[in-house]
Amino acid sequence: MWVHVLAMRMFRPKFRAAVAAMIFDKQGRVLLFKHTYRKFEWGIPAGGLEYREQPDRAIVREFFEETGMRIEVQKLLLAESSQEDHNVSLIYLCKIVSGTFQESHEVSEMKYFDVNDLPQMLFAEKSLIRLVHKNLCDAQTSEALLFVE
């Protein structure tokens, strides 16, 4: 694990672009990956862009490489700059469209969690999940109110 982290810090650019997928089930639970290389194993499905790759295609590729499953990007939710990692992350709302989970060298498990009962994970990711979930719930409520009259 430490070799992977050290190599990433030595060879990746000083500033990079990352992508992440927020996937919620019908009960509003968020999908998380159990990463094989992190201190806090559970986290949002994410990855880096390859040279000249479009961000929406990058998250589809990353998700497939790590799980063997296909996702579809529904919309861009947020662009966020992280001071800790010196990167900009583009967060997409996605849905799973096909495939069966296959363990990879980066992801050993995936599971849906209630947003109010998340596992031990990075604080920034917990905050991001709760913010996105709240905004999605508020947006659904607003849409519902438009059609009540």
Steps between C-alpha positions, in 0.01 A plus 500: 500500500766755597690433176188591300453825695868592472505433125186709449652795686833476317377462144166675472490868405501765774140586412255255347140458398290224651149370445255335738163325472213549740258210463190470715253212518119535524526527881739796468805304616837586347727248328853478643806300405723316745842601368796268545758778527353753744538542876126574515389230259147612414457787258327651202567336161762727341809520286726717292477621145732367235665738256240660267215304658161662550396499869161335447667218307771470766256412780329241279839345418623508861181339631520224240870433565441474873175297497427354156171692503369769265364831624328789329567862589177686572640844579790696643424579864800693619854610424708512816859603572677297768775675692629176653560315174565791262230396258169601351229235517199488272217320678239333280160353579504157336298181483603140446374370166653152471743243630579304813757608755844346451767561762812680370844585636360842607149412623417194710132574568221745426198567716215748548496698826243723664635857480441537875686178583817513290801280581833638618629702205660830408315789664502701175325216316237462774428872482479486120256207507272676748512827304416329170224290660342808662516697173344212305221463758437878497489498119250212496282682751511816289409307185210331679369837618496630141246233402274519807291796390 
